[in-house]
Amino acid sequence: MISVDGNDYFLSYNRVPWMKDASISSVLNITKEGRSAISWPDLDVDLEIDSLRYPERYPLVMKRSEKEVLV
């Protein structure tokens, strides 16, 4: 669960798999980036607040770099 601007959101490992093996201190180190995003600097993860409100609008898509594709 995370509370942002007075609203509570459930974050499942299916939606945010980066946190599954993260330390508690890294997960709890959250910063707000402007009015529309939150960030976990220790995990190098940024999420739009709208993706918490409307997860169906933000399907998880993995993008690979050219180097990964060539390997």
BELHUTA-V499583 format. One record per residue. N is the residue number from 1. RES is the residue in three letters. NEAR is the number of other C-alpha atoms within 8 Angstrom. Layout:
# BELHUTA-V499583
n-><N,N>
res-><RES,RES>
near-><NEAR,NEAR>
This chain:
# BELHUTA-V499583
n-><1,2,3,4,5,6,7,8,9,10,11,12,13,14,15,16,17,18,19,20,21,22,23,24,25,26,27,28,29,30,31,32,33,34,35,36,37,38,39,40,41,42,43,44,45,46,47,48,49,50,51,52,53,54,55,56,57,58,59,60,61,62,63,64,65,66,67,68,69,70,71>
res-><MET,ILE,SER,VAL,ASP,GLY,ASN,ASP,TYR,PHE,LEU,SER,TYR,ASN,ARG,VAL,PRO,TRP,MET,LYS,ASP,ALA,SER,ILE,SER,SER,VAL,LEU,ASN,ILE,THR,LYS,GLU,GLY,ARG,SER,ALA,ILE,SER,TRP,PRO,ASP,LEU,ASP,VAL,ASP,LEU,GLU,ILE,ASP,SER,LEU,ARG,TYR,PRO,GLU,ARG,TYR,PRO,LEU,VAL,MET,LYS,ARG,SER,GLU,LYS,GLU,VAL,LEU,VAL>
near-><6,7,8,7,4,5,6,8,10,6,9,7,9,5,7,9,8,9,9,7,5,9,6,6,6,10,11,6,9,9,8,8,8,5,5,8,11,12,12,13,9,7,10,7,9,8,8,9,9,8,11,9,7,8,9,6,6,7,6,5,4,4,4,6,6,6,6,7,7,5,4>
